Amino acid sequence: MLTQIGSRFPGGCEIFLANIFDPTDGLGDTQRAGLPAWKDSMPILEAYNAVIRRAAETHPNVHLVDMHGAFLGHGIHCTQFWQGHFDWNDPHYWFFVNLEDPNERGYDAIRRLFLLEIANNKDRFK
């Protein structure tokens, strides 16, 4: 898909691709959020994010936006300071009630992550 997108822009293009966030803050306990238990959720999430990371590494014009890392500590365990991903500077929940979408704070974080990655690669736009 990335190769096809690039072929449509003969003058070149930069693609910013985000990985997948984890609303369980790395614990995989979907049942705590009212969803069925899913023992394979973490290995599947890790596999998808590995594919996304490899795709970005393979294409020099593709830039990975690490949404996964930024959202850790802002999911269903965001108020539990004893958890490994607790964010002392921003211990707030970034997800909507359906758990698969961000809330306003989460969307703001996504916007910021993309803008920072674009700014970090601004020299490529000349």
VMD Tcl script that builds the backbone (N, CA, C; Angstrom):
set m [mol new atoms 378]
animate dup $m
set s [atomselect $m all]
$s set {name element resname resid chain x y z} {
  {N N MET 1 A 0.820 -1.173 0.000}
  {CA C MET 1 A 0.000 0.000 0.000}
  {C C MET 1 A 0.880 1.260 0.000}
  {N N LEU 2 A 1.916 1.277 0.825}
  {CA C LEU 2 A 2.789 2.454 0.887}
  {C C LEU 2 A 3.505 2.686 -0.437}
  {N N THR 3 A 3.900 1.620 -1.093}
  {CA C THR 3 A 4.551 1.730 -2.402}
  {C C THR 3 A 3.576 2.293 -3.422}
  {N N GLN 4 A 2.328 1.830 -3.396}
  {CA C GLN 4 A 1.321 2.339 -4.327}
  {C C GLN 4 A 1.032 3.814 -4.090}
  {N N ILE 5 A 0.934 4.211 -2.844}
  {CA C ILE 5 A 0.712 5.623 -2.543}
  {C C ILE 5 A 1.874 6.441 -3.082}
  {N N GLY 6 A 3.098 6.002 -2.816}
  {CA C GLY 6 A 4.279 6.717 -3.303}
  {C C GLY 6 A 4.319 6.820 -4.814}
  {N N SER 7 A 3.852 5.785 -5.516}
  {CA C SER 7 A 3.867 5.806 -6.977}
  {C C SER 7 A 2.905 6.839 -7.557}
  {N N ARG 8 A 1.942 7.255 -6.791}
  {CA C ARG 8 A 0.958 8.245 -7.248}
  {C C ARG 8 A 1.491 9.687 -7.132}
  {N N PHE 9 A 2.661 9.816 -6.524}
  {CA C PHE 9 A 3.264 11.133 -6.337}
  {C C PHE 9 A 4.669 11.121 -6.947}
  {N N PRO 10 A 4.779 11.334 -8.263}
  {CA C PRO 10 A 6.094 11.255 -8.913}
  {C C PRO 10 A 7.102 12.252 -8.369}
  {N N GLY 11 A 6.642 13.332 -7.771}
  {CA C GLY 11 A 7.549 14.308 -7.182}
  {C C GLY 11 A 7.946 13.956 -5.764}
  {N N GLY 12 A 7.408 12.846 -5.268}
  {CA C GLY 12 A 7.709 12.400 -3.914}
  {C C GLY 12 A 6.632 12.811 -2.925}
  {N N CYS 13 A 6.599 12.140 -1.821}
  {CA C CYS 13 A 5.657 12.465 -0.752}
  {C C CYS 13 A 6.192 11.905 0.566}
  {N N GLU 14 A 5.758 12.502 1.632}
  {CA C GLU 14 A 6.099 12.035 2.970}
  {C C GLU 14 A 4.819 11.480 3.593}
  {N N ILE 15 A 4.913 10.308 4.186}
  {CA C ILE 15 A 3.757 9.646 4.796}
  {C C ILE 15 A 4.027 9.509 6.286}
  {N N PHE 16 A 3.066 9.907 7.083}
  {CA C PHE 16 A 3.163 9.809 8.537}
  {C C PHE 16 A 2.165 8.753 8.984}
  {N N LEU 17 A 2.693 7.670 9.523}
  {CA C LEU 17 A 1.913 6.481 9.842}
  {C C LEU 17 A 1.983 6.222 11.340}
  {N N ALA 18 A 0.828 6.142 11.970}
  {CA C ALA 18 A 0.778 5.908 13.417}
  {C C ALA 18 A 0.620 4.420 13.707}
  {N N ASN 19 A 1.190 4.011 14.824}
  {CA C ASN 19 A 0.953 2.653 15.291}
  {C C ASN 19 A -0.325 2.636 16.128}
  {N N ILE 20 A -0.630 1.516 16.748}
  {CA C ILE 20 A -1.920 1.299 17.416}
  {C C ILE 20 A -1.756 1.457 18.922}
  {N N PHE 21 A -2.618 2.265 19.525}
  {CA C PHE 21 A -2.561 2.470 20.975}
  {C C PHE 21 A -3.193 1.309 21.728}
  {N N ASP 22 A -2.928 1.259 23.028}
  {CA C ASP 22 A -3.413 0.185 23.897}
  {C C ASP 22 A -4.183 0.792 25.067}
  {N N PRO 23 A -5.510 0.725 25.051}
  {CA C PRO 23 A -6.292 1.324 26.142}
  {C C PRO 23 A -6.158 0.600 27.480}
  {N N THR 24 A -5.459 -0.544 27.502}
  {CA C THR 24 A -5.260 -1.270 28.771}
  {C C THR 24 A -3.940 -0.917 29.435}
  {N N ASP 25 A -3.217 0.039 28.887}
  {CA C ASP 25 A -1.937 0.473 29.466}
  {C C ASP 25 A -0.934 -0.669 29.608}
  {N N GLY 26 A -0.915 -1.543 28.626}
  {CA C GLY 26 A 0.068 -2.620 28.605}
  {C C GLY 26 A -0.305 -3.862 29.389}
  {N N LEU 27 A -1.492 -3.902 29.972}
  {CA C LEU 27 A -1.877 -5.051 30.800}
  {C C LEU 27 A -2.757 -6.057 30.072}
  {N N GLY 28 A -3.429 -5.639 29.017}
  {CA C GLY 28 A -4.242 -6.560 28.231}
  {C C GLY 28 A -5.499 -7.047 28.941}
  {N N ASP 29 A -5.912 -6.362 29.986}
  {CA C ASP 29 A -7.090 -6.814 30.752}
  {C C ASP 29 A -8.365 -6.138 30.243}
  {N N THR 30 A -8.771 -6.527 29.050}
  {CA C THR 30 A -9.937 -5.932 28.407}
  {C C THR 30 A -11.214 -6.108 29.229}
  {N N GLN 31 A -11.277 -7.157 30.020}
  {CA C GLN 31 A -12.477 -7.399 30.822}
  {C C GLN 31 A -12.687 -6.303 31.866}
  {N N ARG 32 A -11.633 -5.648 32.292}
  {CA C ARG 32 A -11.756 -4.551 33.258}
  {C C ARG 32 A -12.548 -3.384 32.660}
  {N N ALA 33 A -12.559 -3.289 31.356}
  {CA C ALA 33 A -13.299 -2.234 30.670}
  {C C ALA 33 A -14.675 -2.713 30.221}
  {N N GLY 34 A -15.081 -3.880 30.678}
  {CA C GLY 34 A -16.396 -4.399 30.324}
  {C C GLY 34 A -16.431 -5.198 29.037}
  {N N LEU 35 A -15.283 -5.498 28.471}
  {CA C LEU 35 A -15.204 -6.304 27.250}
  {C C LEU 35 A -14.857 -7.744 27.615}
  {N N PRO 36 A -15.107 -8.680 26.724}
  {CA C PRO 36 A -14.722 -10.064 27.014}
  {C C PRO 36 A -13.209 -10.202 27.183}
  {N N ALA 37 A -12.784 -11.121 28.006}
  {CA C ALA 37 A -11.351 -11.411 28.162}
  {C C ALA 37 A -10.808 -11.889 26.814}
  {N N TRP 38 A -9.603 -11.467 26.502}
  {CA C TRP 38 A -8.980 -11.838 25.224}
  {C C TRP 38 A -7.502 -12.060 25.490}
  {N N LYS 39 A -7.151 -13.305 25.766}
  {CA C LYS 39 A -5.781 -13.619 26.188}
  {C C LYS 39 A -4.730 -13.325 25.120}
  {N N ASP 40 A -5.119 -13.310 23.865}
  {CA C ASP 40 A -4.165 -13.057 22.787}
  {C C ASP 40 A -4.077 -11.585 22.384}
  {N N SER 41 A -4.752 -10.707 23.111}
  {CA C SER 41 A -4.804 -9.310 22.687}
  {C C SER 41 A -3.422 -8.657 22.628}
  {N N MET 42 A -2.596 -8.879 23.625}
  {CA C MET 42 A -1.287 -8.218 23.642}
  {C C MET 42 A -0.350 -8.757 22.553}
  {N N PRO 43 A -0.237 -10.077 22.359}
  {CA C PRO 43 A 0.620 -10.543 21.257}
  {C C PRO 43 A 0.130 -10.069 19.888}
  {N N ILE 44 A -1.178 -9.979 19.703}
  {CA C ILE 44 A -1.709 -9.509 18.419}
  {C C ILE 44 A -1.399 -8.028 18.236}
  {N N LEU 45 A -1.606 -7.230 19.268}
  {CA C LEU 45 A -1.286 -5.807 19.195}
  {C C LEU 45 A 0.198 -5.603 18.909}
  {N N GLU 46 A 1.048 -6.341 19.593}
  {CA C GLU 46 A 2.492 -6.229 19.369}
  {C C GLU 46 A 2.862 -6.620 17.946}
  {N N ALA 47 A 2.206 -7.658 17.404}
  {CA C ALA 47 A 2.497 -8.099 16.038}
  {C C ALA 47 A 2.087 -7.030 15.018}
  {N N TYR 48 A 0.914 -6.447 15.195}
  {CA C TYR 48 A 0.479 -5.385 14.282}
  {C C TYR 48 A 1.424 -4.189 14.347}
  {N N ASN 49 A 1.794 -3.778 15.554}
  {CA C ASN 49 A 2.701 -2.643 15.681}
  {C C ASN 49 A 4.075 -2.951 15.111}
  {N N ALA 50 A 4.508 -4.206 15.186}
  {CA C ALA 50 A 5.790 -4.594 14.580}
  {C C ALA 50 A 5.723 -4.483 13.057}
  {N N VAL 51 A 4.602 -4.871 12.470}
  {CA C VAL 51 A 4.426 -4.752 11.020}
  {C C VAL 51 A 4.453 -3.276 10.611}
  {N N ILE 52 A 3.760 -2.436 11.370}
  {CA C ILE 52 A 3.736 -1.002 11.072}
  {C C ILE 52 A 5.144 -0.415 11.198}
  {N N ARG 53 A 5.875 -0.796 12.236}
  {CA C ARG 53 A 7.243 -0.306 12.433}
  {C C ARG 53 A 8.152 -0.731 11.278}
  {N N ARG 54 A 8.057 -2.006 10.878}
  {CA C ARG 54 A 8.887 -2.493 9.757}
  {C C ARG 54 A 8.540 -1.777 8.458}
  {N N ALA 55 A 7.263 -1.509 8.239}
  {CA C ALA 55 A 6.855 -0.793 7.017}
  {C C ALA 55 A 7.475 0.598 7.000}
  {N N ALA 56 A 7.472 1.271 8.137}
  {CA C ALA 56 A 8.071 2.610 8.206}
  {C C ALA 56 A 9.581 2.539 8.002}
  {N N GLU 57 A 10.220 1.522 8.550}
  {CA C GLU 57 A 11.673 1.373 8.406}
  {C C GLU 57 A 12.071 1.035 6.976}
  {N N THR 58 A 11.191 0.390 6.244}
  {CA C THR 58 A 11.482 -0.057 4.885}
  {C C THR 58 A 11.375 1.069 3.870}
  {N N HIS 59 A 10.567 2.072 4.160}
  {CA C HIS 59 A 10.335 3.167 3.228}
  {C C HIS 59 A 10.908 4.467 3.822}
  {N N PRO 60 A 11.889 5.052 3.173}
  {CA C PRO 60 A 12.515 6.258 3.736}
  {C C PRO 60 A 11.573 7.456 3.828}
  {N N ASN 61 A 10.486 7.444 3.084}
  {CA C ASN 61 A 9.536 8.562 3.127}
  {C C ASN 61 A 8.381 8.312 4.102}
  {N N VAL 62 A 8.448 7.225 4.853}
  {CA C VAL 62 A 7.392 6.904 5.825}
  {C C VAL 62 A 7.947 7.135 7.227}
  {N N HIS 63 A 7.209 7.884 8.009}
  {CA C HIS 63 A 7.638 8.266 9.350}
  {C C HIS 63 A 6.654 7.694 10.363}
  {N N LEU 64 A 7.173 6.996 11.345}
  {CA C LEU 64 A 6.339 6.379 12.368}
  {C C LEU 64 A 5.970 7.394 13.435}
  {N N VAL 65 A 4.689 7.503 13.714}
  {CA C VAL 65 A 4.179 8.330 14.803}
  {C C VAL 65 A 3.827 7.356 15.931}
  {N N ASP 66 A 4.554 7.452 17.035}
  {CA C ASP 66 A 4.404 6.474 18.120}
  {C C ASP 66 A 3.227 6.814 19.034}
  {N N MET 67 A 2.051 6.528 18.538}
  {CA C MET 67 A 0.845 6.730 19.318}
  {C C MET 67 A 0.788 5.729 20.473}
  {N N HIS 68 A 1.258 4.515 20.231}
  {CA C HIS 68 A 1.235 3.475 21.259}
  {C C HIS 68 A 1.981 3.917 22.508}
  {N N GLY 69 A 3.204 4.359 22.335}
  {CA C GLY 69 A 4.012 4.783 23.476}
  {C C GLY 69 A 3.432 5.993 24.186}
  {N N ALA 70 A 2.928 6.945 23.412}
  {CA C ALA 70 A 2.386 8.161 24.013}
  {C C ALA 70 A 1.113 7.899 24.816}
  {N N PHE 71 A 0.320 6.933 24.397}
  {CA C PHE 71 A -0.955 6.670 25.066}
  {C C PHE 71 A -0.823 5.766 26.290}
  {N N LEU 72 A 0.327 5.094 26.440}
  {CA C LEU 72 A 0.505 4.270 27.633}
  {C C LEU 72 A 0.448 5.153 28.880}
  {N N GLY 73 A -0.343 4.742 29.832}
  {CA C GLY 73 A -0.528 5.531 31.046}
  {C C GLY 73 A -1.746 6.431 30.995}
  {N N HIS 74 A -2.472 6.373 29.887}
  {CA C HIS 74 A -3.658 7.215 29.729}
  {C C HIS 74 A -4.899 6.387 29.410}
  {N N GLY 75 A -4.813 5.099 29.673}
  {CA C GLY 75 A -5.929 4.195 29.432}
  {C C GLY 75 A -6.678 3.882 30.715}
  {N N ILE 76 A -7.198 2.675 30.797}
  {CA C ILE 76 A -8.082 2.317 31.912}
  {C C ILE 76 A -7.371 2.229 33.256}
  {N N HIS 77 A -6.051 2.294 33.263}
  {CA C HIS 77 A -5.284 2.266 34.512}
  {C C HIS 77 A -4.601 3.603 34.801}
  {N N CYS 78 A -5.066 4.673 34.158}
  {CA C CYS 78 A -4.364 5.958 34.229}
  {C C CYS 78 A -4.288 6.546 35.631}
  {N N THR 79 A -5.163 6.156 36.537}
  {CA C THR 79 A -5.128 6.724 37.895}
  {C C THR 79 A -4.383 5.839 38.883}
  {N N GLN 80 A -3.863 4.721 38.418}
  {CA C GLN 80 A -3.181 3.776 39.310}
  {C C GLN 80 A -1.678 4.048 39.302}
  {N N PHE 81 A -1.232 4.824 40.269}
  {CA C PHE 81 A 0.164 5.262 40.297}
  {C C PHE 81 A 1.149 4.112 40.465}
  {N N TRP 82 A 0.701 2.970 40.896}
  {CA C TRP 82 A 1.592 1.822 41.080}
  {C C TRP 82 A 1.822 1.044 39.780}
  {N N GLN 83 A 1.109 1.375 38.740}
  {CA C GLN 83 A 1.292 0.690 37.455}
  {C C GLN 83 A 2.523 1.249 36.743}
  {N N GLY 84 A 3.152 0.423 35.946}
  {CA C GLY 84 A 4.406 0.790 35.282}
  {C C GLY 84 A 4.329 1.956 34.323}
  {N N HIS 85 A 3.176 2.203 33.723}
  {CA C HIS 85 A 3.065 3.276 32.734}
  {C C HIS 85 A 2.376 4.518 33.281}
  {N N PHE 86 A 2.203 4.596 34.599}
  {CA C PHE 86 A 1.568 5.775 35.179}
  {C C PHE 86 A 2.341 7.025 34.777}
  {N N ASP 87 A 1.617 8.067 34.371}
  {CA C ASP 87 A 2.231 9.314 33.931}
  {C C ASP 87 A 2.026 10.366 35.011}
  {N N TRP 88 A 3.058 10.614 35.807}
  {CA C TRP 88 A 2.974 11.562 36.919}
  {C C TRP 88 A 2.661 12.972 36.438}
  {N N ASN 89 A 3.096 13.330 35.240}
  {CA C ASN 89 A 2.867 14.676 34.717}
  {C C ASN 89 A 1.473 14.866 34.122}
  {N N ASP 90 A 0.831 13.773 33.728}
  {CA C ASP 90 A -0.491 13.870 33.098}
  {C C ASP 90 A -1.263 12.571 33.341}
  {N N PRO 91 A -1.777 12.355 34.540}
  {CA C PRO 91 A -2.476 11.106 34.856}
  {C C PRO 91 A -3.952 11.135 34.440}
  {N N HIS 92 A -4.202 11.508 33.190}
  {CA C HIS 92 A -5.575 11.644 32.720}
  {C C HIS 92 A -5.921 10.577 31.683}
  {N N TYR 93 A -7.200 10.298 31.605}
  {CA C TYR 93 A -7.764 9.311 30.677}
  {C C TYR 93 A -7.916 9.953 29.303}
  {N N TRP 94 A -7.430 9.286 28.250}
  {CA C TRP 94 A -7.450 9.838 26.905}
  {C C TRP 94 A -8.393 9.097 25.968}
  {N N PHE 95 A -9.321 8.289 26.491}
  {CA C PHE 95 A -10.200 7.488 25.646}
  {C C PHE 95 A -11.661 7.865 25.834}
  {N N PHE 96 A -12.434 7.662 24.796}
  {CA C PHE 96 A -13.877 7.882 24.831}
  {C C PHE 96 A -14.534 6.703 25.549}
  {N N VAL 97 A -15.817 6.799 25.814}
  {CA C VAL 97 A -16.505 5.744 26.575}
  {C C VAL 97 A -16.509 4.393 25.862}
  {N N ASN 98 A -16.393 4.381 24.538}
  {CA C ASN 98 A -16.393 3.111 23.814}
  {C C ASN 98 A -15.027 2.423 23.824}
  {N N LEU 99 A -14.020 3.039 24.410}
  {CA C LEU 99 A -12.671 2.510 24.621}
  {C C LEU 99 A -11.830 2.378 23.352}
  {N N GLU 100 A -12.426 2.413 22.194}
  {CA C GLU 100 A -11.623 2.280 20.981}
  {C C GLU 100 A -11.316 3.618 20.328}
  {N N ASP 101 A -11.973 4.661 20.764}
  {CA C ASP 101 A -11.728 5.993 20.232}
  {C C ASP 101 A -11.151 6.888 21.324}
  {N N PRO 102 A -10.332 7.851 20.935}
  {CA C PRO 102 A -9.835 8.822 21.919}
  {C C PRO 102 A -10.936 9.801 22.315}
  {N N ASN 103 A -10.772 10.434 23.464}
  {CA C ASN 103 A -11.628 11.550 23.836}
  {C C ASN 103 A -10.953 12.835 23.333}
  {N N GLU 104 A -11.462 14.003 23.722}
  {CA C GLU 104 A -10.869 15.247 23.224}
  {C C GLU 104 A -9.400 15.379 23.604}
  {N N ARG 105 A -9.060 14.991 24.817}
  {CA C ARG 105 A -7.663 15.060 25.253}
  {C C ARG 105 A -6.800 14.108 24.423}
  {N N GLY 106 A -7.321 12.918 24.130}
  {CA C GLY 106 A -6.608 11.953 23.308}
  {C C GLY 106 A -6.412 12.434 21.881}
  {N N TYR 107 A -7.465 13.020 21.302}
  {CA C TYR 107 A -7.325 13.569 19.947}
  {C C TYR 107 A -6.320 14.717 19.919}
  {N N ASP 108 A -6.287 15.513 20.956}
  {CA C ASP 108 A -5.294 16.576 21.027}
  {C C ASP 108 A -3.885 15.980 21.061}
  {N N ALA 109 A -3.714 14.893 21.806}
  {CA C ALA 109 A -2.404 14.227 21.857}
  {C C ALA 109 A -2.008 13.690 20.481}
  {N N ILE 110 A -2.958 13.110 19.766}
  {CA C ILE 110 A -2.671 12.592 18.419}
  {C C ILE 110 A -2.249 13.733 17.495}
  {N N ARG 111 A -2.993 14.828 17.535}
  {CA C ARG 111 A -2.652 15.998 16.720}
  {C C ARG 111 A -1.231 16.460 17.021}
  {N N ARG 112 A -0.910 16.550 18.303}
  {CA C ARG 112 A 0.417 16.988 18.730}
  {C C ARG 112 A 1.497 16.016 18.250}
  {N N LEU 113 A 1.250 14.717 18.375}
  {CA C LEU 113 A 2.232 13.715 17.948}
  {C C LEU 113 A 2.538 13.835 16.458}
  {N N PHE 114 A 1.500 14.011 15.646}
  {CA C PHE 114 A 1.711 14.159 14.207}
  {C C PHE 114 A 2.455 15.458 13.899}
  {N N LEU 115 A 2.053 16.556 14.529}
  {CA C LEU 115 A 2.729 17.830 14.276}
  {C C LEU 115 A 4.200 17.788 14.683}
  {N N LEU 116 A 4.498 17.153 15.809}
  {CA C LEU 116 A 5.894 17.037 16.241}
  {C C LEU 116 A 6.713 16.201 15.257}
  {N N GLU 117 A 6.130 15.112 14.767}
  {CA C GLU 117 A 6.849 14.271 13.800}
  {C C GLU 117 A 7.054 15.014 12.489}
  {N N ILE 118 A 6.059 15.768 12.069}
  {CA C ILE 118 A 6.210 16.582 10.856}
  {C C ILE 118 A 7.316 17.617 11.072}
  {N N ALA 119 A 7.306 18.294 12.219}
  {CA C ALA 119 A 8.336 19.296 12.515}
  {C C ALA 119 A 9.726 18.665 12.578}
  {N N ASN 120 A 9.822 17.465 13.099}
  {CA C ASN 120 A 11.117 16.780 13.182}
  {C C ASN 120 A 11.659 16.398 11.814}
  {N N ASN 121 A 10.797 16.391 10.791}
  {CA C ASN 121 A 11.207 15.998 9.455}
  {C C ASN 121 A 11.049 17.138 8.444}
  {N N LYS 122 A 10.945 18.359 8.922}
  {CA C LYS 122 A 10.678 19.508 8.039}
  {C C LYS 122 A 11.744 19.698 6.964}
  {N N ASP 123 A 12.969 19.269 7.224}
  {CA C ASP 123 A 14.026 19.420 6.224}
  {C C ASP 123 A 13.769 18.581 4.964}
  {N N ARG 124 A 12.931 17.582 5.093}
  {CA C ARG 124 A 12.628 16.722 3.940}
  {C C ARG 124 A 11.631 17.385 2.985}
  {N N PHE 125 A 11.030 18.497 3.388}
  {CA C PHE 125 A 9.992 19.142 2.566}
  {C C PHE 125 A 10.531 20.201 1.631}
  {N N LYS 126 A 11.824 20.312 1.514}
  {CA C LYS 126 A 12.405 21.354 0.661}
  {C C LYS 126 A 12.448 20.939 -0.780}
}
mol reanalyze $m
mol bondsrecalc $m
mol representation Tube
mol addrep $m
